Amino acid sequence: MGNNILVVAETDDGAVKKTAFELLGKAKALAASTGGAVHAVLIGDGDAASLGAYGASTVHHASGAAFSHYNPAAWTSAVQGAIAASDAGVVLAAAGPQVRDGFARLAARLGAGLATEVTELRAEGGAVVGRRPQFAGKAFSDVVIRSAVALFTVRPNSFGVPEAGGGSASVSALAAGGDSKEKVVGSEEPSSDVVDLTEAERIVSGGRAVKSAENFDKLIRPLAASIGATPGASRAAVDAGYAPHNEQVGQTGKVVNPSLYIACGISGAIQHLAGMRTSKVIVAINKDPEAPIFQHATYGIVGDIFDICPMLTAELESA
């Protein structure tokens, strides 16, 4: 394979996700050091040509009924076709459920190395090096992939969104259908209108200290809404029935990487830290000054969440 970089651009209801723009901006910077061009693959409906404004020279587009819903075999075949068409040596995609499934299949098909959940990428000696957190964020490892194709999944919000330029990419159609023997008969969309935890830039999480589902709704959700954040919860809060499992942050929940993470009444157990430790700014609110969360917080507020959260909500709403 060559030295081109391919970005997997995901869509949501026909709109290209922000993660695609983040990765295209980073790919453009890497390509400036390694040489080669930036390509993208867009699967499903979406404005493929518009990706040129963020650095893609060519977009390989797979559209049609076979791609209206995620289908593992069709998705994998489409990305594999884009890798061949783009002569890519490096493939970047946002870490998420579909990519985790599809990239594992791609790695097996291509005999390719796979680095998951990286939070940094850099060019070194003509190769792309990924840095990924390990041991619940206590250590980081640099990963260099020596296979002909290097696959990297990147945590959302690891890079900023670049300014859109005036360019337009050329669009190349990929064959639809693939070798899928599966059929999607329906899908159930989430009813929430907030950004999913894994892609949210701001998160407000509540722990066991909220004491009830009613208090969670009175304390955590209004505070989150005041700053356009997504509500989250610790495992203890979810196990107690204060919040649904899809809002759980941690080792057995979702791994998040927001710009701002506000932890309300969360002690900071290692299982929770494993899911949010790479957050850019961490604000901890806890009445126990010895709570472990304060060791990792950028800012700490020692106080009762029943006093602090309503005060913060009122101030933020008025601002």
C-alpha positions in Angstrom: 0.0 0.0 0.0 1.0 3.6 -0.5 1.3 6.6 1.9 -2.2 8.0 1.5 -4.4 8.4 4.5 -8.1 7.3 4.4 -10.6 8.7 6.9 -13.9 6.9 7.6 -16.6 9.6 7.7 -19.6 8.5 9.7 -23.0 10.1 9.2 -26.1 10.5 11.4 -29.4 10.9 9.5 -27.6 12.0 6.4 -25.4 14.6 8.2 -21.7 14.0 8.4 -20.6 13.6 12.1 -18.2 16.1 13.7 -15.7 13.3 14.2 -15.1 13.1 10.5 -14.0 16.8 10.4 -11.7 16.2 13.4 -10.0 13.3 11.7 -9.8 15.0 8.3 -8.0 18.0 9.9 -5.6 15.7 11.6 -5.1 13.6 8.5 -4.2 16.7 6.5 -1.6 17.7 9.1 -0.1 14.1 9.1 -0.1 13.9 5.3 1.9 17.1 5.2 4.7 15.3 7.0 4.4 11.8 5.5 3.5 12.8 2.0 0.6 11.4 0.1 -3.0 12.6 -0.1 -6.0 12.5 2.2 -9.0 10.4 1.1 -12.3 9.8 2.8 -14.9 7.0 2.6 -18.6 8.0 3.2 -21.0 5.1 3.8 -24.7 5.9 3.4 -26.4 9.2 2.5 -24.5 12.4 2.9 -22.8 15.3 1.0 -19.6 13.5 0.0 -18.2 16.4 -2.0 -18.4 18.8 1.0 -15.6 16.8 2.8 -13.2 18.5 0.4 -13.6 21.6 2.5 -11.9 19.8 5.4 -9.0 18.3 3.4 -10.2 15.3 1.5 -9.0 15.2 -2.1 -11.2 12.2 -3.1 -14.3 10.8 -1.3 -15.2 7.1 -2.0 -19.0 7.0 -1.6 -21.0 3.8 -0.9 -24.7 4.6 -1.0 -27.9 2.7 -1.6 -30.3 0.4 0.3 -27.5 -1.9 1.4 -26.1 1.0 3.5 -29.2 2.6 4.9 -28.5 0.8 8.2 -25.2 -0.6 9.6 -24.6 -4.0 8.1 -21.3 -5.5 9.2 -20.4 -7.4 6.0 -21.5 -4.6 3.6 -19.7 -1.9 5.7 -16.5 -3.9 5.9 -16.5 -4.6 2.2 -17.1 -1.0 1.4 -14.2 0.2 3.6 -12.0 -2.5 2.2 -12.8 -1.3 -1.3 -12.0 2.3 -0.4 -8.7 1.2 1.1 -7.8 -0.5 -2.2 -9.1 2.4 -4.3 -7.3 5.1 -2.3 -4.0 3.1 -2.0 -4.1 4.0 1.7 -1.4 3.0 4.1 -3.2 4.5 7.1 -6.9 4.4 7.9 -8.5 6.6 10.7 -11.9 6.2 12.2 -13.7 7.5 15.3 -13.9 4.9 18.1 -17.5 3.8 18.3 -19.6 0.6 18.2 -19.7 0.3 14.4 -16.0 1.0 13.9 -15.0 -1.4 16.7 -16.9 -4.2 15.0 -15.9 -3.3 11.4 -12.2 -2.6 12.1 -11.8 -6.0 13.8 -13.1 -7.6 10.6 -10.9 -5.5 8.4 -7.8 -6.3 10.5 -8.5 -10.0 10.0 -9.2 -9.7 6.3 -6.2 -7.6 5.5 -3.7 -8.9 8.0 -3.5 -5.3 9.3 -2.3 -4.0 12.6 -5.0 -2.2 14.7 -4.5 0.4 17.4 -7.7 1.3 19.3 -8.8 4.3 21.3 -5.8 6.5 20.5 -6.0 10.1 21.7 -2.9 11.4 19.9 -1.4 10.9 16.4 1.9 12.1 15.1 4.2 11.6 12.1 7.6 10.2 13.0 10.2 8.8 10.5 7.6 8.6 7.7 5.2 6.6 9.9 2.1 7.5 11.9 2.5 6.9 15.6 -0.6 6.6 17.8 -0.7 7.2 21.6 -3.3 5.3 23.6 -4.1 5.3 27.3 -3.8 2.1 29.2 -4.5 0.8 32.7 -7.4 3.2 33.2 -5.4 6.1 31.9 -2.5 5.6 34.4 -0.1 5.0 31.5 0.2 5.7 27.8 1.8 3.6 25.1 3.0 4.7 21.7 2.0 2.4 18.9 3.7 2.0 15.5 2.1 -0.4 13.1 4.4 -2.2 10.6 1.9 -3.9 8.4 1.1 -2.6 4.9 -2.1 -1.0 6.2 -2.3 0.6 9.7 -5.7 0.9 11.3 -6.3 3.4 14.0 -9.5 4.2 16.0 -9.5 7.6 17.6 -11.5 8.8 20.6 -13.9 11.6 19.7 -12.9 15.1 20.7 -9.2 14.2 20.6 -8.6 16.9 17.9 -10.2 20.2 17.2 -12.5 20.8 14.1 -10.5 22.7 11.5 -11.9 25.7 9.7 -13.7 24.8 6.6 -12.0 25.8 3.4 -13.5 26.4 0.0 -12.4 23.1 -1.6 -14.6 20.4 -3.0 -13.6 16.8 -3.2 -13.9 14.6 -6.2 -16.4 11.7 -5.6 -15.8 8.1 -6.6 -18.7 5.6 -6.3 -18.1 2.3 -4.5 -19.9 -0.8 -5.5 -23.0 -1.3 -3.3 -24.1 -4.5 -1.6 -20.8 -6.2 -0.8 -21.0 -9.9 0.2 -23.6 -9.4 2.9 -25.8 -12.4 3.8 -27.5 -10.4 6.5 -30.7 -8.3 6.3 -31.6 -5.5 8.6 -35.4 -5.6 9.2 -35.6 -2.6 11.4 -33.9 -0.3 13.9 -34.9 1.6 17.0 -33.5 5.1 17.3 -32.8 6.7 20.7 -35.5 9.1 21.9 -33.0 11.6 23.5 -32.1 14.7 21.6 -28.7 15.2 23.4 -25.4 14.3 21.9 -24.3 10.7 22.7 -21.9 10.4 25.6 -19.0 9.1 23.5 -19.1 12.2 21.3 -20.2 14.9 23.8 -17.9 17.8 24.3 -19.5 18.6 27.8 -20.7 16.0 30.3 -22.3 16.4 33.7 -22.3 13.1 35.7 -24.0 12.1 38.9 -23.0 9.5 41.4 -24.6 7.5 44.3 -24.8 10.7 46.3 -27.8 12.0 44.4 -29.8 9.4 46.4 -32.7 8.9 44.0 -33.9 9.0 40.4 -36.0 12.1 41.2 -32.9 13.9 42.6 -30.9 12.9 39.5 -33.6 14.6 37.4 -33.7 17.7 39.6 -29.9 18.1 40.0 -27.9 16.6 37.2 -30.2 17.0 34.1 -30.9 20.8 34.7 -27.2 21.5 35.3 -26.3 19.6 32.1 -29.0 21.5 30.1 -27.7 24.8 31.4 -24.4 24.3 29.4 -25.7 22.1 26.6 -24.0 19.1 28.1 -25.0 15.4 28.0 -26.0 13.8 31.4 -23.9 10.9 32.6 -23.8 8.6 35.7 -21.5 6.4 37.7 -22.1 2.7 37.8 -23.3 3.0 41.4 -26.0 5.5 40.3 -27.0 3.2 37.4 -27.1 0.1 39.6 -29.3 2.0 42.1 -31.7 2.9 39.3 -31.1 6.6 39.3 -30.2 6.7 35.6 -30.4 4.3 32.6 -27.4 2.2 31.6 -26.9 4.1 28.4 -25.8 7.0 30.5 -23.2 5.1 32.5 -19.6 6.3 32.2 -16.8 4.0 33.2 -15.1 0.6 32.7 -18.4 -1.2 32.3 -20.1 1.8 30.6 -19.0 4.2 28.0 -15.5 5.7 27.6 -15.7 9.4 27.1 -13.3 12.2 26.1 -15.0 15.5 26.6 -13.6 19.0 26.8 -15.4 19.4 30.1 -16.5 16.7 32.6 -18.3 17.7 35.8 -18.5 14.9 38.4 -21.2 15.5 41.0 -21.1 13.3 44.1 -18.7 10.8 42.5 -16.0 9.5 44.7 -13.6 8.6 41.8 -13.3 4.8 41.9 -10.8 3.4 39.4 -13.6 1.8 37.3 -15.2 5.3 36.8 -11.8 7.0 36.1 -11.2 4.4 33.4 -14.0 5.9 31.4 -13.3 9.7 31.8 -9.7 10.2 32.8 -8.7 11.7 29.5 -11.2 14.5 29.8 -9.6 17.9 29.1 -11.0 19.7 32.1 -12.5 17.8 35.1 -14.6 19.6 37.7 -15.3 17.6 40.9 -18.1 18.4 43.4 -18.0 16.3 46.5 -18.5 17.0 50.2 -15.6 14.7 51.2 -12.3 16.6 50.8 -10.5 13.2 50.7 -12.5 11.8 47.8 -10.1 10.3 45.2 -11.7 12.2 42.4 -10.0 15.4 43.6 -6.6 13.9 42.8 -7.5 14.0 39.1 -9.7 17.1 39.0 -8.6 20.3 37.3 -11.0 22.2 39.7 -12.5 20.9 42.9 -15.5 22.2 44.9 -15.8 20.8 48.4 -19.5 21.0 49.2 -22.9 19.2 49.1 -24.2 18.7 45.6 -27.7 19.5 46.9 -26.4 23.0 47.6 -23.8 23.4 44.8 -25.6 22.0 41.8 -28.7 24.3 42.0 -26.4 27.3 42.6 -24.3 26.4 39.5 -27.4 25.8 37.4 -28.9 29.2 38.3 -25.7 31.0 37.6 -25.1 29.3 34.3 -28.7 29.8 33.1 -28.5 33.5 34.0 -25.1 33.8 32.2 
